[in-house]
Amino acid sequence: MTATTSHATTTAAPRWEYALCAQTDPDLFFPEGGAKISNAVQQAKQVCGRCPIRRACLSWALETRQPAGIWGGMSEKERRVLLGVRLSQTEVCMEHQEWIEKQIAAGVSQQKIADRLGVAKASLYRALIRFEEERVENAMRAA
């Protein structure tokens, strides 16, 4: 997969041209809510299980804390458990502000964003309020 988030990294990005996901529908690795999500996750993990760069992909996803999707055969929730990271749902949103704002700008619904992050829509809403409060504070400081 080639979506990224801007966290400092010491791990080189995997050689994506060798990734099996590069030859597969990317929507499979970023399933949206509903009854189909479990099946899509299992299919994506099967692709990852055969992928020659699975370990490099997972290492990169863990280090860069990818906010959504199946990377290296693991979901975001599974990666958080592996890292021992226990965040509140609002904190999850706060950590992914840039990604969330890009999704909002692209017209993605709040429910879809919340589903992709594995958080409640109310938690996303609280984070969006905080984002706006930060913008106002920064504008007031700059004035």
SULQUIRA-V338402 format. One record per residue. OMEGA is omega as a letter, one per 40 degrees, with the letter a starting at -180 (none if undefined). D_CENTER is the distance of its C-alpha to the mean C-alpha in Angstrom with 2 decimals. Layout:
omega:OMEGA d_center:D_CENTER
omega:OMEGA d_center:D_CENTER
//
This chain:
omega:a d_center:11.27
omega:i d_center:11.52
omega:a d_center:8.59
omega:i d_center:8.37
omega:a d_center:7.98
omega:i d_center:11.41
omega:i d_center:12.12
omega:a d_center:15.54
omega:i d_center:15.87
omega:i d_center:18.98
omega:i d_center:17.71
omega:i d_center:18.50
omega:i d_center:16.03
omega:i d_center:17.10
omega:a d_center:19.60
omega:a d_center:17.39
omega:i d_center:20.68
omega:a d_center:21.38
omega:i d_center:18.19
omega:i d_center:19.07
omega:i d_center:15.88
omega:a d_center:17.36
omega:a d_center:20.22
omega:i d_center:18.39
omega:a d_center:17.06
omega:i d_center:13.39
omega:i d_center:13.10
omega:a d_center:13.83
omega:i d_center:10.53
omega:a d_center:8.61
omega:i d_center:11.27
omega:a d_center:12.15
omega:i d_center:14.28
omega:a d_center:17.83
omega:a d_center:20.03
omega:a d_center:18.61
omega:a d_center:15.18
omega:i d_center:16.83
omega:i d_center:18.71
omega:i d_center:15.87
omega:i d_center:13.93
omega:i d_center:17.32
omega:i d_center:18.04
omega:i d_center:14.88
omega:i d_center:15.72
omega:i d_center:19.27
omega:i d_center:18.44
omega:a d_center:16.58
omega:i d_center:19.67
omega:a d_center:21.90
omega:a d_center:19.96
omega:a d_center:21.91
omega:a d_center:19.01
omega:a d_center:16.97
omega:i d_center:17.74
omega:i d_center:17.05
omega:i d_center:13.65
omega:i d_center:12.81
omega:a d_center:14.47
omega:a d_center:12.63
omega:i d_center:9.10
omega:a d_center:10.73
omega:a d_center:12.43
omega:i d_center:9.87
omega:i d_center:7.46
omega:a d_center:4.36
omega:a d_center:1.95
omega:i d_center:2.13
omega:i d_center:5.50
omega:i d_center:8.53
omega:i d_center:9.33
omega:i d_center:12.90
omega:a d_center:13.63
omega:i d_center:11.40
omega:i d_center:8.85
omega:i d_center:6.47
omega:i d_center:9.78
omega:i d_center:11.88
omega:i d_center:10.41
omega:i d_center:10.97
omega:i d_center:14.39
omega:i d_center:15.15
omega:a d_center:14.64
omega:a d_center:16.71
omega:i d_center:14.46
omega:a d_center:15.52
omega:i d_center:14.25
omega:a d_center:15.49
omega:i d_center:13.30
omega:i d_center:14.37
omega:i d_center:13.59
omega:i d_center:9.93
omega:a d_center:10.13
omega:i d_center:12.44
omega:a d_center:10.36
omega:a d_center:7.90
omega:a d_center:11.05
omega:a d_center:11.09
omega:a d_center:7.96
omega:a d_center:9.41
omega:i d_center:12.80
omega:i d_center:12.19
omega:i d_center:11.13
omega:a d_center:14.24
omega:i d_center:16.34
omega:i d_center:15.59
omega:i d_center:16.91
omega:a d_center:14.04
omega:i d_center:15.37
omega:i d_center:14.39
omega:i d_center:14.52
omega:i d_center:12.07
omega:i d_center:9.51
omega:i d_center:10.51
omega:a d_center:10.41
omega:i d_center:6.86
omega:a d_center:6.13
omega:a d_center:9.25
omega:i d_center:11.49
omega:i d_center:14.85
omega:i d_center:15.54
omega:i d_center:18.07
omega:i d_center:15.69
omega:i d_center:13.73
omega:i d_center:17.27
omega:i d_center:18.39
omega:i d_center:15.68
omega:i d_center:16.68
omega:i d_center:20.23
omega:i d_center:19.57
omega:a d_center:18.06
omega:i d_center:21.28
omega:i d_center:23.47
omega:i d_center:22.23
omega:a d_center:22.99
omega:i d_center:26.42
omega:i d_center:27.18
omega:i d_center:26.38
omega:i d_center:28.53
omega:i d_center:31.31
omega:a d_center:31.31
omega:a d_center:31.51
omega:none d_center:34.40
//
